[in-house]
Amino acid sequence: METGADDLARVRTHDHLAEALQALSQRCGLTLTTIVDSARGLSGRVGFEALDRRTVDDVFRGAVPITKPLLVSILMVCDQPPEVRQRWLAVWERLEREEKRSRSRVDETAPRGFGIHSAITAPDAVDFLPRYVSRDFDFRLRAELAADPDRGAFVVLVGGSSTGKTRSLYEAVQDGFPDWSLVQPVEAAELLELRSAPPRRTVFWLDELQRYLGGRPALTFECVRALMRRGNIVVGTLWPGQYASWRSASEDMRRLFSNAAVISVPDELSMAELHEANEIAEEDSRIRQALDTQDAGLTQALAGGPELVMCWEQPVTPYAKAVIAAAADAHRLGVQAPLTAEFLREAMAGYLPPPHQVRPKEEWLGQALPHATRQLYGDVSALVPNGANGTVAGYTMADYLAQHLRRVRRTTVVPEPAWDALVTGLRDAADLRRLADAALARLRLRYAEPALQRLVDESADSRAAIELAELLIRQDRFDRAVDVLRRSLEADPRDRELGLRLARAQELWQRVEKLRPAADAGDPAAAHRLTEILADCGITDDLRLREEQGDRNAAEQLVDLLADHGFLPELHQRADRGQVFAAHALAELYAAWGETAWLQHRARRGDRTARLRLARMESGRPAETDLAELRVAVAEGKPGAALQLSARLFELRDERGLLDELDAGTEGAADRLLALYTATGRLSPEQRRRLRVFGLNADGSELLGP
């Protein structure tokens, strides 16, 4: 029995070759047992390699590479003549050549090829990189990579910018897998194409893992598992905030990270690491220079961090300062794609002093980019051009500088030209989604609306359609809200959530129209109810209707909502009527504010809830140190920290603190600020309504008109 030329011509991968070889053995009527038995009789023949049952089974399943001697031996057992064996060997050699062309070896790839920047320079430097300072996590990293050769490994290093994640991974794979193939995909699609027939003995290098998780298509758990089944190594790096965000993004992401060995990379070196660094510094002045650098750790200094910061702090022209600030704020608002020259030019208007805006816009980038893109230590610059074939498609910001400015400019107001340029100029749907979220979190609703509208129009994003409809309902623009939902449902009639939201919007519209004549005629009860329906899309009104029908759970939920929104007068009325859970909500609120006098007053009047809460009070108000710890937790992306910080600032009645967190886009800050204004009477009811409905101007001032 022979395999025809056509059969061999269809072989495109080593897995195809394994399938063809198994099919040949079956056509020859051979089983694993008979193959092994026949092999014994061929022992000693030239070119023949002894076969055992497990090896042959692994070859047929594609679990081990097909070596040339193995291929020849199985063909001889199948009684294939020399000319046929030559055809098989030609196919095997073709596959080997193709694999060698498409993949480089780990030990043949220069450090720069792994994404490692050249370090700071020094007169005695002879190598591209200074000697590696061993890290405390190196033992675990190497153990995870080599844990099970048959099942592969998936390892993710999580740490801040320029903390040495990439260098540590580089050293580990160079030590453990020097002769393996190296694959560095541009996007997740390349990995998804390999999942049905993955190579073997390959390191998949996914530095900056978020690029693959947020791509279209995105990397999946099944894809990584398929690569690992062939014994391959998958490695990646992430910032802490990105890890916290992606780990909870979806069920597939939770499975992905649950099956990863996640290793934390500290921002600072341990005492043992510093001791080794000081020993190396005796021979390498680059290490000494980095150790002596102020306001930066060893790894950050080696990556040129201080010079990048100096590039921002001491620009040669205001235009350079403006372009770096525009890029930093875009990064802070969630933009990950390279920033186009058009965006940077338009956004710069918000950062330039008036005298420097006199020059034509066409000249601004010419004044800015030479400084912003100037290479430091060989290949590091504040803004890095991206493109191909000599064409610049856009600019990205150096990691260390982006993270530094994210801290420095955390609460800085993003100017109007930058918002406008981003809303109109972004082309990546994921970036536009993050921009809309950033605008909503900051109460910049006039920018959230067009961003959401673009997501609906250009990406058929049902979530964006629902959010846009809610925004329009709060502004009493029911006709547009219903139209947005109806068009989205027509595009995807099977979307049940869209159908429910459309029915809800129409029902609320009818409810509002019934109230409108009485509200217009001056009926205060009707006007209040209409305003309340619009303010939260009917949530409070629904609870009131259920409460009227005797639903105790609805009554308790309503009280919680009133407390969250700071509606103290109604809570007082309910407590005075003997509603225990209203009295409890008030007691908790006043205790958080440190209002012991009010609690004592209520206790003297027989309010048992106030008396018990008063007895439990110790220090009264939260300590400032708690706020500092919470802010650190927010910066590290710890789940729930943002909401806790916003709630704590509300308890402190810290309006300035909440305004800062609002400009930082901290989760919960907008709701807590509105609740504070309501509880303290800081704004009139009409001002609060307009703030909730129309948001703020770009500069943080109250929007005077829709």
Sequence and secondary structure as in RCSB ss.txt:
>XXXX:A:sequence
METGADDLARVRTHDHLAEALQALSQRCGLTLTTIVDSARGLSGRVGFEALDRRTVDDVFRGAVPITKPLLVSIL
MVCDQPPEVRQRWLAVWERLEREEKRSRSRVDETAPRGFGIHSAITAPDAVDFLPRYVSRDFDFRLRAELAADPD
RGAFVVLVGGSSTGKTRSLYEAVQDGFPDWSLVQPVEAAELLELRSAPPRRTVFWLDELQRYLGGRPALTFECVR
ALMRRGNIVVGTLWPGQYASWRSASEDMRRLFSNAAVISVPDELSMAELHEANEIAEEDSRIRQALDTQDAGLTQ
ALAGGPELVMCWEQPVTPYAKAVIAAAADAHRLGVQAPLTAEFLREAMAGYLPPPHQVRPKEEWLGQALPHATRQ
LYGDVSALVPNGANGTVAGYTMADYLAQHLRRVRRTTVVPEPAWDALVTGLRDAADLRRLADAALARLRLRYAEP
ALQRLVDESADSRAAIELAELLIRQDRFDRAVDVLRRSLEADPRDRELGLRLARAQELWQRVEKLRPAADAGDPA
AAHRLTEILADCGITDDLRLREEQGDRNAAEQLVDLLADHGFLPELHQRADRGQVFAAHALAELYAAWGETAWLQ
HRARRGDRTARLRLARMESGRPAETDLAELRVAVAEGKPGAALQLSARLFELRDERGLLDELDAGTEGAADRLLA
LYTATGRLSPEQRRRLRVFGLNADGSELLGP
>XXXX:A:secstr
    HHHHHT  SHHHHHHHHHHHHHHTT  HHHHHHHHHHHTT TT     HHHHHHHHHT S   HHHHHHHH
HHTT  HHHHHHHHHHHHHHHHHHHHH EEGGGS GGGGT       TT  SSS      TTHHHHHHHHTS TT
T EEEEEE  TTSSHHHHHHHHHHHH TTSEEE  SSHHHHHHHTTS  SSEEEEESSTHHHHSSSS   HHHHH
HHHHTT EEEEEE HHHHHHHHTT HHHHHHHHTSEEEE  SS  HHHHHHHHHHHTT HHHHHHHT TTS HHH
HHTTHHHHHHHHHS SSHHHHHHHHHHHHHHHTT  S B HHHHHHHGGGTS GGGGSS HHHHHHHHHHHHT  
BTTTB SEEEEEETTEEEEEEE HHHHHHHHHHTTT    HHHHHHHHHH   HHHHHHHHHHHHHTT HHHHHH
HHHHHHHHH  HHHHHHHHHHHHHTT HHHHHHHHHHHHHH TT HHHHHHHHHHHHHHHHHHHHHHHHHTT HH
HHHHHHHHHHHTTHHHHHHHHHHTT HHHHHHHHHHHHHHT HHHHHHHHHTT HHHHHHHHHHHHHHT HHHHH
HHHHTT HHHHHHHHH SS S  HHHHHHHHHHHHTT TTHHHHHHHHHHHTT HHHHHHHHHHT TTHHHHHHH
HHHHHT S HHHHHHHHHH B TTS B    
